[in-house]
Amino acid sequence: MRLEKLSLPSLMAIAIFFLLTVTGHGADTCRYVWTDVPRVVAIGDVHGSYDKLLKLLRGTGLVDEKLAWTGGDTHLVFVGDLIDRGPDDRPVLDLVRRLQTEAEAAGGRVHTLLGNHEVMNLSSDLRYVSEKGFKDFSPGENKRARNQALQRFRNTVGPGISLAELKPAFEKRFPQGYFGRQSAFWYTGEYGSWLVEQPAVIMINGVVFLHGGLTEEVAALGLDAINDQVHQNIMSFAKNGQELVQLTGAPPSYADALRMAHQVGGASDRSNRAAVARTVLALSESLPYVPSGPLWYRGISNETERLERRSVQRSLQDLGAQTMVVAHTPTASGRINSRFAGKVFRVDVGMAYGREPLALVFEAGETAVYDPATDNYGLPMVEPKQGEGVARFAEQLPEEQMLDFLREAEITGCEERQDGLRFAKICDLEGKDLHLRAVFQSVDEKAGAVAEEPKSVPRTYRNEIASFLVDRSLRIGLVPATVERTVEGERGSLQLWLESAVDLPLLETYDQMELLNGLEDQIILADFFMALIDVHASHEMVGVMLLPHERRLQIADSTKAFSTSPKLNPELLTPPCGPIEPDEALFLRSISHQDLKDVTGAYLSKDQIDALLARRDLVLDACSGTGRTAEPAS
């Protein structure tokens, strides 16, 4: 079988090498460039899947039965995201670190590229760590640090909360091993000190390897500058983020630091806290964290080739490369795929989601995919040119930036369209090197007399905005970013359009309900939130959507919601309903009428807020672990 050729003719390769060593980026990227490597093996997102990793290493002849390096002068490239989601982060890291030393002694190399999940752990963002991923760090956890964090956590939930109520919520958010892991991934810690020395992007035999993808602007920096900026920004963010946590008294997490940063005053605030907060905000827009950065960019994987072709060509040209290998976004097929006529290979096959492992192998000018299930090599799959979905933004864009973008970006056009069960007016937004789409709703029916029947609830875009504001006030996180804006002369709501989302009713229609396995807690929370805001729809769970790649649910189209009835709609809360997790219940109990009025005063009346809080109490009584089911009030 002939395999797909990657190498250029010899004279061209010599010319490129000459140019790289005497001009342009080549002069300052030699630290991250290797040539004449006889064999290269690339592995995408491992995500703590230790057993699957062993299948690849043994099958490609890189280790023996005792896991000692037997790869000789082969270069092994881990294309980011060794950790998070899966159970065995620590065994994976320990094995990779040891193999790095053994491979170099044998004349080979193990390159461990930074992925977004490595950077998240280095930045104390531990949202995607598994239960075992925390537990493995329990033996080294500092008890004093844990007690101090408990006190800071108590300060954030307000008065009137007993320690008996507080501790389950704290343990849920900061499980045993949390602070041990955080310490180990600090830039001076056992794993952090190693990770901050690993590159974000390298080139071997004219093939560029990186986790997310390259834009023209990033590629133009050159390999040295990309890696230097990534390292410097991670270190600065960690130091300033820790200082901000101390200044605010918040629990020690990336998310808390950013939230506190958004709460400080404007440019006139000259306090130390405000200065550090502005630094943290600025660093959150730097190369390791932005959606257009090398660790996050998805356009190369998901966007249509028509829009990305020029960028891919220029990026490769600027780096003197012939092709690119990326991970980060799992392929829809679960196979290793090629795009752009072999100029891009995608190696994240979704090991974290139960799929079987695969490795990409470059050898003797040919490209093959190793499959341990068959112990054979084959060709990469060629993807259709239109791509797989979500375009030029990443889900991790800081929300304040997303909201500013929705408010301020240029709207270049809108069109009516149907996607699944959703009929919507979709608008294109451009600005700040981003292109994304948003749903515009301008419906604004007049409120009728107060009644208990669902048909009396008016549809209005104001409810869409109120739904987002209530969601964030209650720290639920199910509603996409939403703002009020005038579009084509009409006032309405503008909400982030989730292009890869699938409506839940369609999963049942097409017999795909297994995609919801593992999301039971999110389903309970979505059910709870819809009952809380008393949303009404013509189809059960319409507006609840699954984002398959991100393994999370979102709720949209809440235009018909927020009745003034204090009763629960039994169609929206199907028993049994829980229990609601203790940390969620704790925060929900602490929300007052004034809290919601401060946030939603422009969109919800006093009667609507009172009714919402009455429904909250009914739901929490039914769903907070009492064993009772939710029933409508008589």
N, C-alpha and C positions, 0 to 999 in steps of 0.2 A: 504493500500500500504506500502510495506517495503521500507524504505529509506536507502541510502548508509551508512554503518557503518564507523565511523572514530575511535572510541575509542578502545584502546587496552584492553586486560584483566586486571582486577584490580591489580593483583600482578605485572604485568609489569609496569603499571602506577605508582605504589608505588615505584618500584625499580628506575624508571627514575627520579621521584621526589627526591628520596634520593640522587642519584648521582648528580643531579643538585645542591643540597644544600650543598654538601660537597666537590665536586671536579670540576676541569675544569672550563668551562665557566659559569656553574650555579652559582658559587660563586660570579661572578661579573656581573650577568645579572638579579639579583632579582628585580631591579628597573623597568624592562620592562617585567616581567613575572607574569601572574595571573593564578591561578588554582581554580578548583571547582566553576567555573562560570556557573550558571544554563542555561543561554541562551546567545548566541552571534549572532548579526546581522551585516553582512558586506555589505557595499555599495561601488561600484567602482566609477570611474571618474564621478563626478557630473557636473563639468565644468559650473557652473553658472546656472544650470537648476533647478531653485527654485521650480516651480510647480511640476515637476517630483519627486523631493526630498520629497515634502509634501505627495505625493501619497504613497511613500514607508514608511515614518514615521507613517502615520496614519494607513495604512493597516497592518503593523506589530505591532500595538498597542503601539508604543513608545511615541506618543503624542496624545493629545485630539484635539477637534475642535479649541481650542484656542491656540494650539501649545505648551501647557505646557507638561513637561515630565510626562509620565504615564508608563514608562517602568520598574519601580521598580529596581530590581538588575540586569537587563539585561545590557550587555556590547555592545555598538554600536561602530563599527569600520568603519571610513571613510578611504578607502585605497588609499588616495592621490588624488590630482587634484580636489579640490573643485572649483577651479577658472579657468578663461580664456575660450575663445571660446564662451561661452554662455553669456546671457545678465545680469544675476542677481548675480554677484559675491558678492556684498555688502550684500544683504539680506541673501544669503546663509551663509556667514561668521558670520553675526550678530546672526542668529538663532543657528548655531553650537556652538558658544561661550557661548550663554545663556544656551543651553542644557547641556553643559559640567558641569556647576555649579549646575543645577537642578538635573542632574542624580547622581552626587556624593553625594548630600544631601540625595538622596533616596536610597543610597546603590549600585547604578549602576555606569556606566562609559560611557563617550563618548571619544573615542580615535580618534584623528585627526592626521593621519600619513602624513608626508611630501611627496608630489609628486614632480615630476620634475617641474611642473608649479608653485608650491609654491616657490621652490628654484629659479626659473627664476625671479619671481617677487621680491623676496628678493635680487636678484642680479641686479635689474634694467633692466631686459630683458623683455620688455613688448610687444613683437611682436604678441602675440596671444590674446591680450585684445580686447574685443568687443567695439563697439561704446558706448553703454550704460555703459560698464565696466569702461570707462574713464569718461563719463558724470556724473556718480554718485559721482565722486570725485571733480567735478568742484567747488562746494561751498567752499572747503577748500584750493583751490590752491593759492599759493603765487605769486602775480603779479610780484614782483621783481625777483623771480627765473625764471619766464617765460621770462622776458625781457633780463635777463642775458644769458639765453639759446639761445635766438634769436641772440644776438651778437656773441656768440661762433659759432652758426650755419653759420652765415654770413662769418666768417673767414675760414670755411671749403670749401666753394664753389668757391672761387677765385674772382678776381677783375672783374669789369664790369657788375655785376648783380645788378639791381635796387631793391629797397625795395619792389616795387610793384610786381616784379617777385618773390622775395624771400619769402614774407609772405605766399602765398598759399602753397608753398612747405614746409615751416616750419609747418604750421597748419596741413598739411596732415601727416607729420611724427610725430609731437607732438600735437595731438588734444587737445582741451580744456579738462582739467581734468588730463592730462598726469602727470604733476608735482605734482598735489595733490595726485594722486595714488602713484607715486614714493615715496613721503614723507610718506604716510601712511604705505607703505610696507618696509620702512627703518627699520633696526633692533631696533630702538628706537621709531618707529611710532606706530600708533594705532593698526594695524594688524601685522606689522612686529615683534613687541616685543612679541606678543603672539605666532606667528608662530615659532620663533626661539627656543621656549621652547617645541615644539611638536616633538615626536620621528619619526625616519624613519622606525623603525622595532620593533615589539613587539611580544610576544607569550602569547596566552590564551589557556588553556587546551591542551597544546601540539600542537597548531596550530600557525604557524608563519604567521604574516601579514606584508606585505610591498608592495610598489607601483610597482616597476619594476620586480625585480627577484634577486636571489642569485647565485653567482658563489662560487665554493669551497673556493677560496682565501678570499673572503669577509666573508663568513660564519665562517671561522676559526678564525676571529677576535673576535667573540662573540658579543652579543647584546649591551653591554655597550660600547665597543670600537667602534662599528659601529656608534652608535648614537652620542657618544662624538666627533668622527672625523667629522661627518657630520655637527654638530653644530659649531665646531671650524673653519672648512674650510669655511663655509658660512659667518661667521662673518669676517674672515680674507679677504676673497675675496671682500666683500662689502667695507670694509675700504680701502683696497689697490686699488680697482677699482675706488672708488671715488677720491682718491689721484691722480691716473693716469689721470683721466679726467681733474682735475684741472691743472696738469702739462702740459698737451698737449693742453688745450684750446678747447677740443672737446665737442660737445653736450653730455649731461649726459645720456649715455645708455651703457648697457653691451656690445653690438656689437661694439660701437665706442672704448670703452676701449680696447677690444681685438685687434681691427684693429690697433690701435696706438701701442699696445704692440708688434705687429709683425713688426712694422716699425722701431723700435729702432736698434741701432748698436749691434754688437756682444759682446762677453765676454770682449773685450778690452774697451768698453764704460763704464766708471765709473761714469757717471752722475747720479744724484738722479732719474731722469726720467727713465733711463735705469734699475736702480736697482729695482724700483717699477714695471716696465714693466715685468722684469724677475720673480718677485714675483707673479704678476697676471697670467703670463703664467704657472708657476708651480702650482698655485692653480686651474687653469682651468683643470688640470689633476688630481685633488684630488677627493675623494670619492663622493661628491654630484654631480659632473659634468661629470665624465668619463662614457663611454658607458657600461663598465663592473660593474658600481656601482649599489647600491640597488635601486636607483630612476629611472634608465634608462635601465637596462639590459632587453633585449627582447628574449634572447635565450630560456628561459624556456617556453615562450609563442609561439614562432614561429618555433624553430628548431625541426628537427626530434628527436623523443625520443631516437633513437639509439645513437645519439651524446650527448644528455643531461642527460641520465639516471644516469650515474655514478655520475655526479656533483650534481644532485638532491638528490640522496641517501646520499652522503657524507655531503652535506650541512645540511640536516635534522639530520643526525647522530651527527654532530658537535654541533648542538644546542639542542640536546635532544628532537627533535620534531618529530611528526608523519606525518604532512602534512603542506602545504603552500598555502596561498591565495595571489594572485597577481592581479594587474590591468594594467594600462598603455597602453596595446595594445588591441584595441577593437577586440572582437571575430568576426570571419567572419559570424557566424550564427546570431549574435545579441542576443544570449542566454548565460547564465552562463554555462561554460563548465568545465569538469574535464579532467586531463591528468595524465599520469604515474600511472595508476591504482588507482586513487583517492588520490595521493600524492600531486597534484597541482590542485587548482581551480582558474579559471580566471573570474573575476567579472566586467571587463570593457565591458559593452554591447553596448557602443556607444551612450550614451544619448546626447552627443554633436552633433551627426550627425542625429538627428531626430528619433532615436530608442526609444522604450518604456523602462521604468526603470524596473529593477529586483533587488532583494536582496537575498543574501545567508544567511541561518539561520542554526546555530548549536544548537541543543537542545536534551537532553536526549540521547546522543550518536548517533544521527541521523543527516543527512544533507539534507536540502531541499531548494528549490528556491521559493521565494514568488513573485507572479505575480499580481500586482494590477489591471491589465486589467480583470482578471478573479476572483480576490480575492481568489486565491487558491494557494496551495503549490504543487510542483512537484519535480522531480529528475533533477539534473544537466545533461546536455548532455555530452556524452563521445566523445572526439575528436579522429579523426584518428591519428595513431601514427606518421605519416610522418610530422605533423605540417603544418603551414600555409604560410611559406615563408621566409622573411628576417631573416638572421642568426645573427652572433655574432657582430654586431655593431649597434650603434644608429645614426640617422640622425643628431644629434646635436654635433657629434664629431667636435671639432674645426678644421677648414679647413686646417690650417697650419700643424696640426698633420696628417690629412688625406693625404695631399700632400707628407709629409715626408714618410709616410707609403707606399704610392704608389711607391715612388722612391727607398726605401731601403728594404722593406720586402722581404723575401724569396719567390720565385715563385716555388710552389711545383708541378705544372702541369698545362697543358692547353688542352682544347678540343674545337672542332668546334661544335656548336649547334644552333638550331633555337628556339626562344622564341617569340611567336606571329608573327609579321611581320619582326622580326629582325634576321638576320643571323650573327653570331659573333663567334670570338675565345675568349673563356672565360678562364681566368687564376685564379688559387687559390693562394692567398697570405697569408703567416703566419708570425707572429712576434708581439712583444709587447703585448702579451696576446690577440691578435685580429686574427680573420680569416675572410677574405672577398674575394669577387671575383671582377675581373676587366676585361674590354673588351680591347683586344689588336688589333690595326689596323696597318698594315705595308704597305698598298697600297701607291704608290708614282709615279703616272703617270707624264710624262713629260708635261710641260706647252706648249700649242700650241700658235698659233698666236693670238693676241688680237682680240676678236670678241664679238658680242653681243648675239650670240645664246647660250642657256644653254649647248648644247653639247660640246662647246669649253672649258668649265670649267673643268680642270683636277681634278681627285680624288686623294687626298693625305692625309696621316695621319697628315701632318703639319697643315691642315685646322682644324682638330679636336682640336689640341692644341691652335691654334689661336682663335677658337671659344670660348674656355674656357677663354682665356686671355682677349679677347674683352668683354665678358660677365661680368667678374669681374671688368674691368676698368670702364664699364658703370653702375656698381652697379645694375645689373639686377637680377642675381642669378638664372638663369634657366639651366645652363649647369653643369653637374656633374664634380667633381674634376678630372682633367686630367693632366698628366705629359708625358714627353718624356722619353722613356726607351728602352733598348735593351733586347729582349726576344728571347731565342733560336737562338741567332746569328743574329737576324733581328732588325733594328731600327724602332721604331714606337711610336704610342701614346697608353697610358694605362689609361683607364677611368673607374671610379667606376661603377660597374654593379648594376643596380637598379632592384633587383630580383622581387620585388612585383609590378613593374610598368606594366601598361597596355597601349598598343599603342592606340592612339585616334581613328584611323579608325576602330579598332575592337569594340569599344564601340557602334559605329553606326551599325556595322554588327550584333551585338548581342543585339541590342535594349536596351542599357544601358546608353544612353546619359544623363539621369537624374543625373548620378554621377558627371556631370560637373556643376550642379546647384550651384551657389554661387562662381564659379571660373571665372566669366566673365572677371574680370580685368586681371587675369593671362592669359586667352586666348588671349586678346588683346595684352598683352605684348609679348607672344610667337609669334603671328602673326607679330608683329612689328620687333622682333629680327630676325626672319627668312628672312624678307624682307631686313633688314639692312645688313646682311652678305651675302644676295643673295644666299641662300642655294637652291640646286636643288635636287629633289628626284622623284622617279618614281610613288609614291603615295602621294597625298595631305596630309600634316601633318604627314607623316611617320617620326619617330624620335621624335615627340612630345608625351610624355608619361604622364599618370596620376598615381600618388602614392596615392591610395585610402585612406589608413589610415592617411596619413599626409596631405591630402587635398591640394596638390600642384602639379604643372606641372614641367616637366624637358624636356630638349632638348638634344638628342644625335644624332650621325651619321651626322656630318657636314663635311664629307670628300670632298663633292662636293659643294664648296662654294667659296666666295670671288672672284667673277669675277672682271674685270677691267672696267665694264660698269657702268656709273653713273646713268643709268636708273633703274626704279623700274620694277620688274617683276610682272605684274598684277595678275598672278596666285598665288603669294605668299602673296599678301595683298588684301584681299577681302573687298571692301567698304560695309558699313561704318566701319572705322577702330578705332574708339576711342570714346572719347578723351583719349590721354595719360595723366596720372595723372600729376599734376603740378610739384611735386617734381622730378618725373622721367624726365620730359621735361627739367627742370632746369639743372640737372646734365648732361643730354645728350647734351644740347646746349653748355656747358662749355668745352667739350672735344676737344682738339686740335690735329692737325697732330702729333706734337711732343709727346703729351701724348701717343698716340697709338704706335708711333714708339719706344718709350722707352720700352713699354711693349711687343710689337709683332715684333720687328725689325728682329728677327731671322726667322720669319715665313711668314711675309707679305711684299710685295714690296711697294715702294712708290706709284705706280699706284693703287695697291689694296687698300691702306689706303685712297688715295684721292677719289677713287670711293665709298668707304664705307661712308666717310663723306658727299659726295654729296647725296647719298641715304638717309643718316640721315636727311639732311636738307629738302629733299622732303617729307619724312615721317612725320617729325615734323610739317611742314607747313600744311600738310593734316590732321594730327591727334591730334593736340594740342588744340582742342576746337574751331576751326574756323568754324566747320560745313561742311567743304569741305571733299570730299573723295579723296583717293589716286588714282592717275592715272599715267600711265607710261609717262615719258617725251617723247616728239616727236622729 
